[in-house]
Amino acid sequence: MAINGVSSIFNNNSILGLYNTINQNNMALYNNKLSKSVFPVNNALNSNPLNSGSMQYVTNIKSASKNLSSSIRSLSGGAAFMKKTMTSSDNDVLSVNYSGSIFNRPGNTTVDVKQIAAGQANKGADMKQDDAFGEAGTYKFSIDVNGKSTELSVNVAAGDKNKDVQQKMADAINKAGIGVKAAVESDSEKKTSSLKIESAGIGDDEKNKFAINDTEGGLAAKLGVDKATQEAQDALYSVNGGKEQSSKSNTVDIGGGMNVTFKKASDKAVTISQGMDLDFAKSSVNNLVKNYNDMYVEALKNAKDPKAEALASRLLNVSKTYSGSLSKVGIGFDKDGMMTINDEQFNKAAENGDLEKFFRENSGKNYGFTNQLAKLADNVSRNTSNYVSKSMFGSDLMENFSYSAIGSLLSYNSMNTGWLYDLLY
């Protein structure tokens, strides 16, 4: 067959050409209203979908669909919520990180947190931050840390406000680098501020203790930082009602593959037991969100192709249908259609079981959120040609394929770019 004869079967007057024309026209009619507000903005991303980037688009969208399918499978039937680990009954008091075997988890363990480890802190008085401090001049004070005394000074100018002077003292301390740090804390509602000076480390150790003494002008006393409000101390705790133990750190290995972090003291024991691995579950949902957005963005990149536009429209349709239920577990959508997560609401839903309930229920129904996404993602992966309109065969056919390959390619009855990609890859 002559080359011209081969290429002629692809022109608009041939059967295959007619098929492509009808197929493309039908897909052009599939234009969801939701996409009207999205695609005009994104058309500039790819003004010519028939360029050499078309195959890259097919590659990307096939990869994105497989990733989305994989992340959905990890959530189907609540799979991501079945992984167990050791959990704390009160994360406000202590959290637990389990690194032991999944086949040999310890039994219930109780931990009493009597006090947490802390360094010394001198919390100053709350002062009206915009009030004038008073007399200008040079104020001097010393800080004694671990047997060493350092003298520092602060120059107060006329008109300096309380907050200005507090910040000057904090700057002088921080620049000294003597194992003590300082910061000004403000209350915007009360319009007050205070200076807080604390040791760089925690635990009952000499290096975490200090003394502040005025040597000229009485600045430390005026700001209220000359006395300790929190003494340096070790953490005190007991495990399973045993002997009280101490630690200079708030992160402690209590055995059985469990590392706990003390957050605050409590008069009620915390129980560590087997429970859902919330971090794993939340990570699985975050992965779904990422892969959804990846596929959506790929469709937008080829927005002038009506089939790519149809794909993004279908994603938007699924999202809109379940937006009410999704919002209750902290999952929403921004103005461009990208899936987002409200961390506070999302974490709360994970902790109270609403997140698990949503994904269990919606993967068990034919028209559930994850089922609908899974069907779409699987269809894109298996039938990528459904999401690319134009035939890859044209006047430059011979530039891309050797003559010897044409015969085998022509033995198939579909010539769309996506189909060919499915065949080759």
C-alpha positions as CSV (number, residue, x, y, z in Angstrom):
1,M,0.0,0.0,0.0
2,A,1.3,3.4,-0.8
3,I,1.9,5.9,2.0
4,N,-0.8,8.2,0.5
5,G,-3.2,5.3,0.6
6,V,-2.4,4.6,4.2
7,S,-2.9,8.2,5.3
8,S,-6.1,8.6,3.3
9,I,-8.1,6.2,5.5
10,F,-7.7,8.8,8.3
11,N,-9.2,11.7,6.4
12,N,-12.6,13.1,7.2
13,N,-14.2,11.3,4.2
14,S,-13.2,7.8,5.4
15,I,-15.1,5.5,7.8
16,L,-12.5,6.1,10.5
17,G,-12.4,9.8,9.9
18,L,-16.2,9.9,10.1
19,Y,-16.1,7.9,13.4
20,N,-13.6,10.3,14.9
21,T,-15.7,13.3,13.8
22,I,-18.9,12.0,15.3
23,N,-17.1,10.9,18.5
24,Q,-15.5,14.3,18.9
25,N,-18.7,16.2,18.2
26,N,-20.7,14.1,20.7
27,M,-18.1,14.7,23.4
28,A,-18.1,18.5,22.6
29,L,-21.9,18.5,23.6
30,Y,-21.0,17.0,27.0
31,N,-20.3,20.3,28.7
32,N,-21.4,20.4,32.4
33,K,-22.6,23.7,33.7
34,L,-20.1,23.5,36.7
35,S,-17.2,23.7,34.3
36,K,-18.4,27.0,32.8
37,S,-16.9,29.0,35.6
38,V,-13.7,27.0,35.8
39,F,-12.5,26.3,32.3
40,P,-12.5,29.8,30.8
41,V,-9.9,30.7,33.4
42,N,-7.8,27.6,32.6
43,N,-8.0,27.6,28.8
44,A,-4.7,29.5,28.7
45,L,-2.9,26.6,30.3
46,N,-2.9,24.7,26.9
47,S,-4.0,26.7,23.9
48,N,-3.2,23.8,21.6
49,P,-4.2,20.4,22.9
50,L,-3.0,18.7,19.7
51,N,0.7,19.6,20.3
52,S,3.4,17.3,21.4
53,G,2.1,17.7,25.0
54,S,-1.0,15.5,24.2
55,M,0.8,12.3,24.8
56,Q,2.3,13.7,28.0
57,Y,-1.3,14.6,29.1
58,V,-2.4,11.0,28.4
59,T,0.6,9.7,30.4
60,N,-0.1,12.0,33.3
61,I,-3.9,11.4,33.5
62,K,-3.4,7.7,33.4
63,S,-0.9,7.8,36.2
64,A,-3.1,10.2,38.2
65,S,-6.1,7.9,37.8
66,K,-4.2,4.9,39.0
67,N,-3.0,6.8,42.0
68,L,-6.5,7.9,42.8
69,S,-7.8,4.3,42.5
70,S,-5.1,3.1,44.8
71,S,-5.9,5.7,47.5
72,I,-9.6,4.9,47.2
73,R,-8.9,1.2,47.7
74,S,-7.1,2.0,51.0
75,L,-10.3,3.6,52.3
76,S,-12.9,1.2,50.8
77,G,-14.9,-0.6,53.5
78,G,-13.1,1.5,56.1
79,A,-9.8,-0.4,55.4
80,A,-7.6,2.6,56.5
81,F,-9.5,2.7,59.8
82,M,-8.7,-1.0,60.7
83,K,-5.0,-0.5,61.4
84,K,-4.4,-0.7,65.1
85,T,-1.8,0.9,67.3
86,M,-1.5,1.9,71.0
87,T,-3.6,5.0,71.8
88,S,-4.0,7.4,74.7
89,S,-7.3,7.8,76.4
90,D,-6.4,11.5,76.9
91,N,-4.1,13.1,74.4
92,D,-4.3,16.4,76.3
93,V,-2.3,14.8,79.1
94,L,-0.1,12.5,77.2
95,S,0.4,11.2,73.6
96,V,1.9,7.8,72.7
97,N,4.1,6.7,69.8
98,Y,4.1,2.9,69.3
99,S,7.0,1.3,67.4
100,G,6.6,-2.3,68.5
101,S,5.4,-5.3,66.6
102,I,1.8,-5.4,65.3
103,F,1.6,-9.0,66.4
104,N,2.7,-8.5,70.0
105,R,1.1,-5.3,71.3
106,P,1.1,-4.8,75.0
107,G,-2.0,-4.9,77.1
108,N,-3.7,-1.9,78.7
109,T,-1.2,0.3,80.5
110,T,-2.1,3.1,82.9
111,V,0.2,6.2,83.4
112,D,-0.2,8.8,86.2
113,V,1.4,12.1,85.3
114,K,2.1,14.0,88.5
115,Q,4.0,16.8,87.0
116,I,5.7,17.6,83.7
117,A,9.4,18.6,83.3
118,A,9.9,22.3,83.0
119,G,12.6,24.9,83.2
120,Q,12.5,28.0,85.4
121,A,10.3,30.8,84.2
122,N,9.9,34.4,85.4
123,K,6.6,35.7,84.2
124,G,6.4,39.5,84.5
125,A,3.4,41.6,85.3
126,D,0.6,42.4,82.8
127,M,1.0,46.1,82.0
128,K,-0.9,48.4,79.7
129,Q,1.2,48.1,76.7
130,D,0.6,51.6,75.4
131,D,1.1,53.5,78.7
132,A,4.3,55.5,79.1
133,F,7.0,53.5,81.0
134,G,8.2,56.5,83.0
135,E,11.7,57.8,83.7
136,A,14.2,57.6,80.9
137,G,17.8,56.4,81.4
138,T,20.1,53.4,81.5
139,Y,18.9,50.5,83.6
140,K,21.3,47.7,84.6
141,F,20.7,44.2,85.9
142,S,22.5,40.9,86.2
143,I,21.5,37.3,85.4
144,D,23.2,34.4,87.2
145,V,23.1,31.1,85.4
146,N,25.0,27.9,86.4
147,G,27.5,29.8,88.5
148,K,28.2,32.6,86.0
149,S,26.9,36.2,86.3
150,T,26.3,38.4,83.3
151,E,25.5,42.1,83.6
152,L,23.2,43.6,81.0
153,S,21.8,47.1,80.4
154,V,18.8,48.7,78.7
155,N,18.5,52.3,77.5
156,V,15.0,53.7,78.0
157,A,14.2,56.7,76.0
158,A,11.7,59.5,76.8
159,G,8.3,58.5,75.5
160,D,9.0,54.7,75.5
161,K,5.9,52.7,76.2
162,N,5.7,49.7,78.5
163,K,5.8,47.3,75.6
164,D,8.8,49.1,74.1
165,V,10.8,48.6,77.3
166,Q,9.8,45.0,77.7
167,Q,11.0,44.3,74.2
168,K,14.3,46.1,74.8
169,M,15.0,43.9,77.9
170,A,14.0,40.8,75.9
171,D,16.4,41.7,73.1
172,A,19.3,42.3,75.5
173,I,18.8,38.9,77.1
174,N,18.4,37.0,73.9
175,K,21.5,38.6,72.4
176,A,23.6,37.7,75.4
177,G,23.3,33.9,74.6
178,I,23.6,32.8,78.2
179,G,21.1,29.9,78.2
180,V,18.1,32.1,79.1
181,K,15.5,33.3,76.6
182,A,12.9,36.1,76.7
183,A,9.8,37.0,74.9
184,V,7.0,39.6,75.1
185,E,3.5,38.2,75.3
186,S,0.6,40.4,74.3
187,D,-3.2,40.3,74.9
188,S,-4.8,42.2,72.0
189,E,-8.2,42.3,73.7
190,K,-7.0,43.6,77.0
191,K,-4.2,45.6,75.3
192,T,-1.7,44.4,77.9
193,S,1.7,42.9,77.5
194,S,4.2,41.1,79.8
195,L,7.8,39.9,79.6
196,K,8.5,36.2,80.1
197,I,12.0,35.0,80.8
198,E,12.7,31.3,80.9
199,S,15.6,28.8,80.8
200,A,16.5,27.3,77.4
201,G,16.2,23.8,78.7
202,I,13.8,21.8,81.0
203,G,14.4,19.6,84.0
204,D,15.7,20.0,87.6
205,D,19.2,21.0,86.7
206,E,21.4,23.9,87.7
207,K,21.8,25.0,84.1
208,N,18.0,25.5,83.9
209,K,17.9,27.8,87.0
210,F,18.7,31.5,87.1
211,A,18.5,34.6,89.2
212,I,17.8,38.2,88.0
213,N,19.1,41.0,90.2
214,D,18.7,44.8,89.6
215,T,22.0,46.6,89.8
216,E,20.9,50.1,88.7
217,G,17.4,51.6,88.2
218,G,15.2,48.6,89.3
219,L,14.0,47.6,85.8
220,A,13.5,43.9,86.6
221,A,11.4,44.7,89.6
222,K,9.3,47.3,87.7
223,L,8.6,44.7,85.0
224,G,8.0,42.0,87.6
225,V,10.6,39.5,86.3
226,D,12.8,39.5,89.4
227,K,11.1,36.4,90.9
228,A,10.5,32.9,89.6
229,T,6.9,32.0,88.8
230,Q,7.9,28.4,87.7
231,E,10.7,26.5,89.3
232,A,12.9,24.1,87.3
233,Q,11.5,20.6,87.8
234,D,11.6,17.0,86.5
235,A,8.6,15.1,85.2
236,L,7.1,12.8,87.9
237,Y,5.0,9.8,86.8
238,S,4.1,6.2,87.5
239,V,3.2,3.3,85.3
240,N,0.5,0.8,86.2
241,G,0.4,2.1,89.8
242,G,4.0,1.4,90.4
243,K,6.8,3.4,92.0
244,E,7.0,7.1,91.2
245,Q,9.7,7.8,88.6
246,S,11.3,11.0,87.4
247,S,12.6,12.3,84.1
248,K,14.3,15.4,82.9
249,S,12.5,15.0,79.6
250,N,8.8,14.9,78.9
251,T,9.3,12.1,76.3
252,V,9.8,8.8,78.1
253,D,10.2,5.2,77.0
254,I,7.9,3.2,79.2
255,G,8.6,-0.1,77.6
256,G,6.6,-2.4,75.3
257,G,7.6,-0.2,72.3
258,M,5.7,2.7,73.8
259,N,7.2,6.2,73.9
260,V,5.0,8.7,75.7
261,T,5.1,12.5,75.7
262,F,3.8,14.3,78.8
263,K,1.8,17.4,78.1
264,K,0.3,18.4,81.4
265,A,-0.2,17.0,84.9
266,S,-3.5,15.3,85.8
267,D,-5.0,13.8,88.9
268,K,-6.6,11.1,86.7
269,A,-4.6,8.2,85.2
270,V,-4.4,7.9,81.4
271,T,-5.0,4.5,79.9
272,I,-2.9,3.3,76.9
273,S,-4.7,0.6,74.9
274,Q,-5.1,-0.8,71.5
275,G,-7.0,1.4,69.2
276,M,-7.4,2.9,65.8
277,D,-4.2,4.3,64.2
278,L,-5.7,7.8,63.6
279,D,-2.5,9.1,62.1
280,F,-2.6,6.3,59.4
281,A,-6.3,6.9,58.7
282,K,-5.9,10.6,58.4
283,S,-2.8,10.1,56.1
284,S,-4.9,7.9,53.9
285,V,-7.6,10.5,53.5
286,N,-5.0,13.2,52.8
287,N,-3.6,10.9,50.1
288,L,-7.1,10.6,48.5
289,V,-7.4,14.4,48.5
290,K,-4.0,14.9,46.9
291,N,-4.7,12.3,44.2
292,Y,-8.1,13.8,43.5
293,N,-6.5,17.2,43.0
294,D,-3.8,15.8,40.8
295,M,-6.2,14.2,38.4
296,Y,-8.4,17.4,38.4
297,V,-5.4,19.6,37.6
298,E,-4.3,17.3,34.8
299,A,-7.8,17.6,33.2
300,L,-7.6,21.4,33.5
301,K,-4.3,21.5,31.8
302,N,-5.9,20.1,28.6
303,A,-9.1,22.1,29.1
304,K,-9.6,22.9,25.4
305,D,-10.2,19.3,24.7
306,P,-13.9,18.7,25.4
307,K,-13.2,15.2,26.7
308,A,-10.7,16.5,29.3
309,E,-13.3,19.1,30.2
310,A,-15.8,16.4,30.6
311,L,-13.5,14.6,33.0
312,A,-13.1,17.6,35.2
313,S,-16.8,18.2,35.1
314,R,-17.5,14.7,36.3
315,L,-15.1,15.2,39.2
316,L,-16.9,18.4,40.0
317,N,-20.3,16.7,39.8
318,V,-19.3,14.0,42.3
319,S,-17.8,16.6,44.6
320,K,-20.9,18.8,44.5
321,T,-23.2,15.8,45.1
322,Y,-21.4,14.9,48.3
323,S,-20.2,18.4,49.4
324,G,-22.7,18.5,52.3
325,S,-21.6,15.2,53.8
326,L,-17.9,16.0,53.1
327,S,-18.1,19.3,54.8
328,K,-19.2,17.6,58.1
329,V,-15.9,15.8,58.2
330,G,-13.7,18.8,57.3
331,I,-13.4,18.2,53.6
332,G,-14.4,21.0,51.2
333,F,-13.6,22.7,47.9
334,D,-12.1,26.0,47.1
335,K,-13.3,28.5,44.4
336,D,-11.3,26.6,41.7
337,G,-12.8,23.2,42.5
338,M,-9.7,21.9,44.4
339,M,-10.4,19.6,47.3
340,T,-9.3,21.1,50.7
341,I,-9.1,20.0,54.3
342,N,-10.1,22.0,57.4
343,D,-7.6,20.6,59.9
344,E,-9.5,21.4,63.1
345,Q,-12.8,20.0,61.8
346,F,-11.1,17.1,60.1
347,N,-9.1,16.1,63.2
348,K,-12.3,16.3,65.4
349,A,-14.2,14.1,62.9
350,A,-11.3,11.5,63.0
351,E,-11.3,11.4,66.8
352,N,-15.1,11.1,67.3
353,G,-15.5,8.5,64.6
354,D,-17.4,10.6,62.0
355,L,-14.6,10.3,59.5
356,E,-14.6,6.5,59.6
357,K,-18.4,6.4,59.5
358,F,-18.4,8.5,56.3
359,F,-15.9,6.4,54.4
360,R,-17.5,3.1,55.6
361,E,-21.0,4.1,54.5
362,N,-20.0,5.7,51.2
363,S,-17.9,2.8,50.1
364,G,-20.7,0.4,50.8
365,K,-23.2,2.0,48.5
366,N,-23.4,1.9,44.7
367,Y,-23.7,5.7,44.7
368,G,-21.4,6.4,47.6
369,F,-18.7,9.1,47.3
370,T,-15.8,6.7,47.1
371,N,-17.6,4.3,44.9
372,Q,-18.4,7.0,42.4
373,L,-14.8,8.3,42.4
374,A,-13.5,4.7,42.1
375,K,-15.7,4.0,39.0
376,L,-14.5,7.2,37.4
377,A,-10.8,6.6,38.2
378,D,-10.9,3.0,37.0
379,N,-12.6,4.0,33.8
380,V,-9.9,6.7,33.1
381,S,-7.2,4.1,33.8
382,R,-8.7,1.4,31.6
383,N,-10.2,3.6,28.9
384,T,-7.9,6.6,28.7
385,S,-9.1,7.2,25.1
386,N,-12.5,8.3,26.5
387,Y,-10.8,11.4,27.9
388,V,-8.8,12.6,24.8
389,S,-10.8,13.7,21.7
390,K,-8.3,14.0,18.9
391,S,-6.8,11.3,16.8
392,M,-3.0,11.1,17.1
393,F,-2.8,10.1,13.4
394,G,-2.5,13.0,11.0
395,S,-0.1,14.4,8.4
396,D,2.8,13.8,10.7
397,L,2.1,10.1,11.1
398,M,5.3,9.0,9.5
399,E,7.3,11.2,11.7
400,N,6.2,9.3,14.8
401,F,5.8,5.7,13.6
402,S,7.9,3.5,11.4
403,Y,6.2,2.1,8.2
404,S,6.6,-1.5,9.5
405,A,4.4,-0.7,12.5
406,I,1.5,0.8,10.6
407,G,0.1,-2.5,9.5
408,S,-0.3,-3.9,13.0
409,L,-1.7,-0.6,14.2
410,L,-4.3,-0.6,11.4
411,S,-5.6,-4.1,12.4
412,Y,-7.3,-2.5,15.4
413,N,-10.6,-0.7,15.1
414,S,-9.9,2.3,17.3
415,M,-7.3,5.0,16.6
416,N,-7.7,7.4,19.4
417,T,-4.6,8.7,21.3
418,G,-5.8,7.3,24.6
419,W,-6.5,3.8,23.1
420,L,-3.1,3.7,21.5
421,Y,-1.5,4.6,24.9
422,D,-3.5,1.9,26.6
423,L,-2.2,-0.6,23.9
424,L,1.4,0.4,24.2
425,Y,1.6,0.9,27.9
